[in-house]
Amino acid sequence: MPGTRFIETEKKIRKLMTMTGMPDGRDRVICGLSGGADSVFLLLLLKKLSEENGFELKAVHVHHGIRGEEADRDAAFSEALCMKLGVPFRLYRRPVPEEAAKRRLSLEEAGRNARREIFLAEARKGQEEGRRVSIALAHHEDDLAESVIFRLARGSGLRGLAAMRPSGFLFEEEEDGNEPPIRLIRPLLTVSRAEIEASLHEIGQPYCEDGTNQLDDAARNRIRHVIMPALKSLVNEQAASHIASAALRAAEADDFIRSEGRRRAGAYLQREKPGCIFVKERLLKEEMPVMQAEILRIALKESLKGLKDVGAVHIRDLLQLFSKECGKRIVLPRGTCAVRTGDGIRIGGDDEPDGLPCLCEEAGNLLPGGTKEFGKYRFSAVFEPSVPASFPEKRYTKTIDYDKIKGTLVVRNRRTGDFITVRADGAAKTLSDYFTDEKVPPKERDRIPLIADGSEIVWVVGMRIGYRYRISGDTMKALTIAAEEQDVT
């Protein structure tokens, strides 16, 4: 029988779900079940609520092919638990390491993409069967607090501080409105990891431990195991709860701004044709900055059919474009341009010449020990007085031979005459030929940031480094360059 701890934790979750909309007999709820304490607790609670409210419950477990026997154990445990509870269970196996290598992603990115694809497929299946679908994830109060700290450190606006919402929609910023929305719920955001584990211990319910959660080699785990304990011991033992509560209030404020933005947008946006939005200049005179940004975000979402890859930098560039002379233009995601006109800005349209070097930023030097913001990235360069025994070689972090640099490294977009060495014998390609070989669409090429040494490309960011700058047995000094995507919300 549930004890006091379990009952109190359950009350907090019921209260949140009632506020955000409890599923009923029209709904199918798909629970993401990892086998860990949080997802096990969520499944137990959803099972009880499904019996009370009549919604259909299903569990999905994703085996990422990463942790060997431990991952096999988690999958078997999850399936056995669902069988015991009488909850339909589906196991998906995805070769995440292979997918990461193929798509040039980190394991974290590839795993996240795999889970999103699986949840989307499961949800669409439920919709085809005539159900309203909700995907339930087991993020809790500590996860929310850690995400807030992570986003604050990287740079974030109000939307980013909201971090996770109790209720929202899957791919909310990417959907174009042609598909039915898929609800995303996080019922555990007002309860802590300690409350969840104590509740499970109270009723004798086992769960699985993920050994990787105890490692400090990832930024989020360092926040979990170093920064949060320091905040709790040195500042306030309720630090996580207070940070999570502030995030929920930020979400409420952001919801209000979104609602007001939709209400006011019609006065400033003129839809000239599909994909082409005209923004009236009087927006700047009649609205506060926060509302200006929201209305521009609405314009971008409609013109680009979603906000995928759209960042705060693009809103900033649009605002700056209002101060430019007529005819000036900037590049936006997916090759779309915004053009300054006599009385506003036109986003999208058919008058965008292919290959026009529309730049969002001026080129800037990148010196050892310094940083440079360019587009949606913040670049940093760290000098290594000797070649480290091992160095990061990720998609957005590269280590180069410092002594091979001829001049001063510059962060910029492509220019006529750019080339990159592709073989050890010094063979080179023009950057244009390299992009062609890599099948980079013409309209995307001007958006890709480059680390350049004169006309020679050191690093095509997100892709490859020039062969001449690679670390070799003769390397005496090294420079590690990282491109960190700034929080866009």
C-alpha positions as CSV (number, residue, x, y, z in Angstrom):
1,M,0.0,0.0,0.0
2,P,1.3,3.5,-0.8
3,G,2.6,5.3,2.3
4,T,2.6,9.0,3.2
5,R,5.6,10.0,1.0
6,F,4.0,8.3,-2.1
7,I,0.6,9.9,-1.5
8,E,2.0,13.4,-1.0
9,T,4.1,13.1,-4.2
10,E,1.1,11.8,-6.1
11,K,-1.0,14.8,-4.9
12,K,1.5,17.3,-6.3
13,I,1.5,15.5,-9.7
14,R,-2.3,15.3,-9.8
15,K,-2.6,19.0,-9.1
16,L,-0.2,19.9,-12.0
17,M,-2.0,17.5,-14.4
18,T,-5.4,18.9,-13.5
19,M,-4.1,22.5,-14.1
20,T,-2.7,21.6,-17.5
21,G,-5.5,19.2,-18.6
22,M,-6.0,15.6,-17.4
23,P,-6.2,13.1,-20.3
24,D,-9.6,11.4,-20.6
25,G,-11.3,8.6,-22.6
26,R,-10.5,10.3,-25.9
27,D,-6.8,10.2,-25.3
28,R,-3.9,7.8,-25.8
29,V,-0.9,8.5,-23.6
30,I,2.5,7.2,-24.7
31,C,4.9,6.9,-21.7
32,G,8.6,7.1,-22.4
33,L,9.9,4.3,-20.2
34,S,13.7,4.1,-19.7
35,G,13.5,1.9,-16.6
36,G,15.0,4.6,-14.3
37,A,13.3,5.8,-11.2
38,D,11.6,8.8,-12.7
39,S,10.0,7.0,-15.7
40,V,9.0,4.0,-13.5
41,F,7.2,6.3,-11.1
42,L,5.5,8.1,-14.0
43,L,4.3,4.8,-15.4
44,L,2.9,3.7,-12.1
45,L,1.0,7.0,-11.7
46,L,-0.3,7.0,-15.3
47,K,-1.5,3.5,-14.9
48,K,-3.6,4.5,-11.8
49,L,-4.9,7.6,-13.6
50,S,-5.8,5.7,-16.7
51,E,-8.0,3.4,-14.7
52,E,-9.7,6.4,-13.1
53,N,-10.1,8.6,-16.2
54,G,-10.4,6.1,-19.0
55,F,-7.5,7.1,-21.2
56,E,-5.4,4.5,-23.1
57,L,-1.9,4.0,-21.8
58,K,1.1,2.6,-23.8
59,A,4.8,2.4,-22.9
60,V,7.7,2.8,-25.3
61,H,11.4,1.9,-24.5
62,V,14.2,3.0,-26.8
63,H,17.4,0.8,-26.8
64,H,20.2,3.0,-28.1
65,G,22.7,0.3,-28.7
66,I,25.3,2.1,-26.5
67,R,25.6,0.6,-22.9
68,G,25.8,-3.1,-23.8
69,E,24.5,-5.5,-21.1
70,E,23.3,-2.6,-18.9
71,A,21.0,-1.4,-21.8
72,D,19.8,-5.0,-22.3
73,R,18.9,-5.2,-18.6
74,D,17.0,-1.9,-18.8
75,A,14.9,-3.1,-21.8
76,A,14.1,-6.4,-20.1
77,F,13.2,-4.7,-16.9
78,S,10.9,-2.3,-18.6
79,E,9.1,-5.0,-20.6
80,A,8.6,-7.1,-17.4
81,L,7.2,-4.2,-15.5
82,C,4.7,-3.4,-18.2
83,M,3.7,-7.0,-18.4
84,K,3.1,-7.0,-14.6
85,L,1.0,-3.8,-14.9
86,G,-0.9,-4.9,-18.0
87,V,0.4,-1.9,-20.0
88,P,1.0,-2.4,-23.8
89,F,4.8,-2.2,-24.4
90,R,6.9,-1.5,-27.5
91,L,10.7,-1.9,-27.6
92,Y,12.6,0.0,-30.3
93,R,16.2,-0.8,-31.1
94,R,18.3,2.0,-32.8
95,P,22.0,1.8,-33.7
96,V,22.7,5.3,-32.3
97,P,26.5,5.1,-32.6
98,E,26.2,4.3,-36.3
99,E,23.6,6.9,-36.9
100,A,25.8,9.5,-35.1
101,A,28.8,8.7,-37.3
102,K,26.7,8.7,-40.5
103,R,25.0,12.1,-39.7
104,R,28.1,13.6,-38.1
105,L,26.3,14.1,-34.8
106,S,27.3,13.5,-31.1
107,L,25.8,10.5,-29.4
108,E,23.6,12.8,-27.4
109,E,22.2,14.5,-30.5
110,A,21.7,11.2,-32.4
111,G,20.0,9.6,-29.4
112,R,17.7,12.5,-29.0
113,N,16.8,12.5,-32.7
114,A,16.1,8.7,-32.5
115,R,13.7,9.2,-29.6
116,R,11.9,12.0,-31.3
117,E,11.5,10.0,-34.5
118,I,10.1,7.0,-32.6
119,F,7.7,9.1,-30.5
120,L,6.5,10.9,-33.6
121,A,5.8,7.6,-35.4
122,E,4.0,6.2,-32.4
123,A,1.9,9.3,-32.0
124,R,0.9,9.5,-35.7
125,K,-0.2,5.9,-35.5
126,G,-2.5,6.8,-32.6
127,Q,-3.9,9.8,-34.5
128,E,-4.6,7.6,-37.6
129,E,-6.6,5.4,-35.2
130,G,-8.7,8.4,-34.2
131,R,-7.1,9.1,-30.9
132,R,-5.9,12.4,-29.4
133,V,-2.3,11.6,-28.5
134,S,-0.1,12.8,-25.6
135,I,3.5,11.8,-25.1
136,A,4.5,11.7,-21.4
137,L,8.1,12.3,-20.4
138,A,9.5,11.8,-16.9
139,H,11.5,15.1,-16.5
140,H,11.3,16.2,-12.9
141,E,12.1,19.3,-10.9
142,D,15.8,18.7,-10.7
143,D,16.0,18.2,-14.5
144,L,14.2,21.5,-15.0
145,A,16.6,23.4,-12.6
146,E,19.6,21.9,-14.3
147,S,18.3,22.9,-17.7
148,V,17.8,26.4,-16.6
149,I,21.4,26.7,-15.3
150,F,22.7,25.2,-18.5
151,R,20.8,27.7,-20.6
152,L,21.7,30.6,-18.5
153,A,25.4,29.8,-18.8
154,R,25.1,29.5,-22.5
155,G,23.0,32.7,-22.9
156,S,19.2,32.6,-22.9
157,G,16.2,34.7,-23.2
158,L,12.8,34.3,-21.4
159,R,11.7,31.5,-23.7
160,G,14.9,29.6,-23.0
161,L,14.5,30.1,-19.2
162,A,11.2,28.4,-19.4
163,A,13.3,25.3,-20.4
164,M,10.6,22.6,-20.0
165,R,6.9,23.1,-19.8
166,P,4.4,20.9,-18.0
167,S,2.3,20.8,-21.2
168,G,3.1,21.8,-24.8
169,F,3.4,20.3,-28.2
170,L,6.0,18.1,-29.9
171,F,8.0,20.0,-32.5
172,E,6.0,23.1,-31.6
173,E,8.4,25.5,-33.3
174,E,8.9,23.3,-36.4
175,E,5.3,22.3,-37.3
176,D,3.7,24.1,-40.2
177,G,0.2,23.4,-39.1
178,N,-0.5,20.8,-41.7
179,E,-0.5,17.9,-39.2
180,P,-2.6,17.4,-36.1
181,P,-0.6,18.6,-33.0
182,I,1.0,16.0,-30.7
183,R,0.7,17.0,-27.0
184,L,3.8,16.7,-24.8
185,I,3.2,16.4,-21.1
186,R,5.7,16.4,-18.2
187,P,3.7,15.6,-15.1
188,L,6.7,15.3,-12.7
189,L,8.1,18.9,-13.0
190,T,7.0,19.9,-9.5
191,V,8.5,16.9,-7.7
192,S,12.2,16.3,-7.0
193,R,14.4,13.3,-7.8
194,A,14.6,12.6,-4.1
195,E,10.8,12.6,-3.7
196,I,10.5,10.1,-6.6
197,E,13.1,7.7,-5.3
198,A,11.8,7.9,-1.7
199,S,8.3,7.2,-3.0
200,L,9.4,4.1,-4.9
201,H,11.5,2.8,-1.9
202,E,8.4,3.3,0.3
203,I,6.4,0.9,-1.8
204,G,9.3,-1.5,-2.6
205,Q,9.3,-0.8,-6.3
206,P,12.7,-1.5,-7.9
207,Y,14.1,0.5,-10.8
208,C,17.3,0.6,-12.9
209,E,20.3,2.9,-12.5
210,D,22.0,4.3,-15.5
211,G,25.8,4.3,-14.8
212,T,26.5,7.1,-17.2
213,N,24.4,9.4,-14.9
214,Q,27.2,9.2,-12.4
215,L,30.0,10.4,-14.7
216,D,31.1,14.0,-14.8
217,D,32.3,14.0,-18.4
218,A,29.2,15.8,-19.8
219,A,28.2,19.4,-19.0
220,R,24.8,18.5,-17.7
221,N,26.2,15.8,-15.4
222,R,28.7,18.3,-14.0
223,I,25.8,20.6,-13.3
224,R,24.1,17.8,-11.6
225,H,27.0,16.5,-9.5
226,V,29.1,19.6,-8.9
227,I,27.1,22.9,-9.4
228,M,23.7,22.0,-7.9
229,P,25.2,20.4,-4.7
230,A,27.3,23.6,-4.3
231,L,24.3,25.8,-4.7
232,K,22.3,23.7,-2.2
233,S,25.1,23.6,0.4
234,L,26.4,27.2,0.0
235,V,23.3,29.2,-0.9
236,N,20.0,27.4,-0.2
237,E,19.1,23.8,0.2
238,Q,15.9,24.4,-1.8
239,A,17.9,25.9,-4.7
240,A,16.7,23.4,-7.3
241,S,13.0,23.8,-6.3
242,H,13.3,27.6,-6.4
243,I,15.0,27.6,-9.8
244,A,12.4,25.2,-11.2
245,S,9.6,27.4,-9.8
246,A,11.1,30.5,-11.5
247,A,11.2,28.5,-14.8
248,L,7.5,27.7,-14.5
249,R,6.8,31.4,-13.9
250,A,8.9,32.3,-16.9
251,A,6.8,29.9,-19.0
252,E,3.7,31.7,-17.9
253,A,5.2,35.1,-18.8
254,D,6.3,33.8,-22.2
255,D,2.8,32.3,-22.8
256,F,1.4,35.8,-22.2
257,I,3.8,37.4,-24.6
258,R,3.0,34.8,-27.3
259,S,-0.7,35.3,-26.9
260,E,-0.3,39.1,-27.1
261,G,2.0,38.7,-30.1
262,R,-0.6,36.7,-32.0
263,R,-3.3,39.3,-31.1
264,R,-1.2,42.3,-32.3
265,A,0.6,40.8,-35.3
266,G,-2.1,41.6,-37.8
267,A,-1.5,45.3,-37.4
268,Y,2.1,45.0,-38.6
269,L,2.3,41.9,-40.9
270,Q,1.1,41.8,-44.4
271,R,1.0,38.5,-46.2
272,E,1.9,39.3,-49.8
273,K,2.0,35.7,-51.1
274,P,2.9,32.2,-49.7
275,G,6.2,32.4,-47.9
276,C,6.5,36.2,-48.3
277,I,5.7,38.5,-45.3
278,F,6.0,42.2,-45.3
279,V,6.7,43.8,-41.8
280,K,5.7,47.4,-41.4
281,E,8.3,49.8,-40.0
282,R,5.9,51.4,-37.6
283,L,6.3,48.2,-35.5
284,L,9.4,49.8,-34.0
285,K,7.6,53.0,-33.0
286,E,4.4,51.4,-31.5
287,E,5.6,48.3,-29.6
288,M,8.1,47.6,-26.8
289,P,11.2,45.6,-27.7
290,V,9.9,42.3,-26.3
291,M,6.8,42.6,-28.5
292,Q,8.8,43.7,-31.6
293,A,10.8,40.5,-31.2
294,E,7.7,38.3,-30.8
295,I,6.0,39.7,-33.9
296,L,9.2,39.2,-35.9
297,R,9.3,35.7,-34.7
298,I,5.7,35.2,-35.9
299,A,6.7,36.6,-39.3
300,L,9.6,34.2,-39.5
301,K,7.6,31.2,-38.5
302,E,5.1,31.9,-41.2
303,S,7.6,32.7,-43.9
304,L,9.9,29.7,-43.1
305,K,7.0,27.3,-42.3
306,G,8.4,26.8,-38.8
307,L,11.2,28.1,-36.6
308,K,13.7,25.3,-37.0
309,D,17.3,26.8,-37.0
310,V,15.9,30.3,-36.2
311,G,17.7,32.0,-33.3
312,A,17.8,35.2,-31.4
313,V,20.6,36.3,-33.7
314,H,18.1,36.4,-36.6
315,I,15.6,38.5,-34.7
316,R,18.4,40.9,-33.8
317,D,19.6,41.1,-37.5
318,L,16.0,41.8,-38.6
319,L,15.7,44.6,-36.1
320,Q,19.1,46.1,-37.3
321,L,18.0,45.8,-40.9
322,F,15.3,48.5,-40.2
323,S,18.2,51.0,-39.7
324,K,19.8,50.1,-43.1
325,E,19.3,51.8,-46.4
326,C,16.8,50.5,-48.9
327,G,17.9,47.4,-50.7
328,K,20.1,46.0,-48.0
329,R,19.4,42.3,-47.2
330,I,20.4,39.6,-44.8
331,V,20.4,35.8,-45.0
332,L,18.0,33.7,-42.9
333,P,17.8,30.0,-42.4
334,R,17.2,27.8,-45.4
335,G,18.5,30.4,-47.8
336,T,15.6,32.9,-47.3
337,C,16.6,36.6,-47.4
338,A,15.0,39.6,-45.8
339,V,15.2,42.9,-47.7
340,R,14.9,46.5,-46.5
341,T,12.3,48.4,-48.4
342,G,11.1,52.0,-48.2
343,D,8.7,51.4,-45.4
344,G,9.6,48.1,-43.9
345,I,11.1,44.7,-44.4
346,R,10.1,42.0,-46.8
347,I,10.9,38.4,-45.7
348,G,11.0,35.8,-48.4
349,G,9.7,36.1,-52.0
350,D,11.0,35.2,-55.4
351,D,13.5,38.0,-55.8
352,E,16.3,36.3,-53.9
353,P,19.3,35.7,-56.3
354,D,21.0,32.4,-55.6
355,G,24.5,32.7,-54.1
356,L,24.2,36.3,-53.1
357,P,26.5,36.7,-50.2
358,C,24.0,38.0,-47.7
359,L,26.0,38.0,-44.4
360,C,24.6,38.2,-40.9
361,E,27.9,39.3,-39.4
362,E,31.1,41.1,-40.2
363,A,34.2,39.0,-40.2
364,G,36.2,39.0,-37.0
365,N,39.5,37.9,-35.7
366,L,39.7,34.8,-33.5
367,L,42.8,35.1,-31.2
368,P,44.1,32.5,-28.8
369,G,42.3,32.9,-25.4
370,G,39.6,35.0,-27.0
371,T,36.0,34.5,-28.2
372,K,34.0,35.8,-31.2
373,E,30.3,35.7,-31.8
374,F,29.3,35.0,-35.4
375,G,25.9,34.1,-36.5
376,K,24.3,31.8,-34.0
377,Y,27.7,30.6,-32.7
378,R,30.1,31.7,-30.1
379,F,33.7,30.7,-31.1
380,S,36.5,30.2,-28.6
381,A,40.1,29.5,-29.2
382,V,42.3,27.8,-26.5
383,F,46.1,27.7,-26.9
384,E,47.8,24.4,-26.0
385,P,51.5,25.0,-25.2
386,S,52.1,21.3,-25.9
387,V,50.1,18.8,-27.8
388,P,47.7,17.1,-25.4
389,A,47.7,13.3,-25.2
390,S,44.1,13.4,-26.4
391,F,42.0,16.2,-27.6
392,P,38.3,16.6,-28.6
393,E,37.5,15.9,-32.2
394,K,33.8,16.5,-32.3
395,R,31.7,18.1,-35.0
396,Y,31.9,21.5,-33.4
397,T,35.3,21.2,-31.7
398,K,38.5,20.9,-33.6
399,T,42.2,21.0,-32.6
400,I,44.7,22.3,-35.2
401,D,48.5,22.7,-35.5
402,Y,49.1,26.2,-34.3
403,D,52.5,26.6,-36.1
404,K,50.8,26.1,-39.5
405,I,48.8,29.3,-39.2
406,K,50.3,31.9,-41.6
407,G,48.5,35.0,-40.4
408,T,45.5,35.7,-38.1
409,L,42.6,33.4,-37.9
410,V,39.3,35.0,-39.0
411,V,35.7,33.9,-38.5
412,R,33.7,34.7,-41.7
413,N,31.5,33.5,-44.5
414,R,32.9,32.4,-47.9
415,R,34.7,34.7,-50.3
416,T,35.9,34.4,-53.9
417,G,39.2,32.6,-54.0
418,D,38.7,30.4,-50.9
419,F,40.3,27.0,-51.0
420,I,40.9,24.0,-48.6
421,T,43.6,21.4,-48.6
422,V,42.1,17.9,-48.8
423,R,45.2,15.6,-48.9
424,A,48.5,15.1,-47.1
425,D,50.4,15.9,-50.4
426,G,48.9,19.4,-50.3
427,A,46.2,18.9,-53.0
428,A,43.5,21.5,-52.6
429,K,40.0,22.2,-53.8
430,T,38.2,25.5,-54.2
431,L,35.7,25.9,-51.5
432,S,33.0,26.0,-54.2
433,D,34.1,22.6,-55.5
434,Y,34.2,21.2,-51.9
435,F,30.7,22.3,-51.3
436,T,29.6,20.8,-54.5
437,D,31.2,17.4,-53.7
438,E,29.6,17.5,-50.2
439,K,26.2,18.3,-51.8
440,V,25.7,21.5,-49.8
441,P,22.8,23.4,-51.4
442,P,23.8,26.7,-53.0
443,K,21.6,28.8,-50.8
444,E,23.1,27.2,-47.7
445,R,26.7,27.9,-48.6
446,D,26.8,31.6,-47.6
447,R,25.4,30.7,-44.2
448,I,28.2,28.3,-43.2
449,P,30.8,29.9,-40.9
450,L,34.4,29.4,-41.7
451,I,37.7,29.7,-39.8
452,A,40.0,31.2,-42.4
453,D,43.8,31.8,-42.6
454,G,43.8,34.3,-45.5
455,S,42.1,32.6,-48.4
456,E,42.9,29.1,-47.0
457,I,40.1,27.5,-45.0
458,V,41.2,26.1,-41.7
459,W,37.8,24.7,-40.8
460,V,34.4,24.5,-42.5
461,V,32.5,24.6,-39.3
462,G,30.4,21.6,-38.7
463,M,32.2,19.7,-41.5
464,R,36.0,19.2,-42.0
465,I,39.3,21.0,-41.2
466,G,41.9,21.6,-43.9
467,Y,44.4,18.8,-44.1
468,R,47.4,21.2,-43.8
469,Y,46.2,22.2,-40.3
470,R,45.8,18.7,-38.9
471,I,47.7,17.6,-35.8
472,S,50.7,15.4,-36.8
473,G,53.7,13.8,-35.2
474,D,55.6,17.1,-35.9
475,T,53.1,19.3,-34.1
476,M,54.7,21.3,-31.2
477,K,51.8,23.6,-30.3
478,A,48.1,23.2,-30.8
479,L,45.0,25.4,-30.8
480,T,41.6,24.0,-29.9
481,I,38.6,25.9,-31.5
482,A,35.1,25.3,-30.3
483,A,31.8,26.6,-31.9
484,E,29.1,26.7,-29.3
485,E,25.6,27.3,-30.6
486,Q,24.1,30.1,-28.5
487,D,20.7,29.6,-26.9
488,V,18.2,30.8,-29.5
489,T,15.1,31.3,-27.3
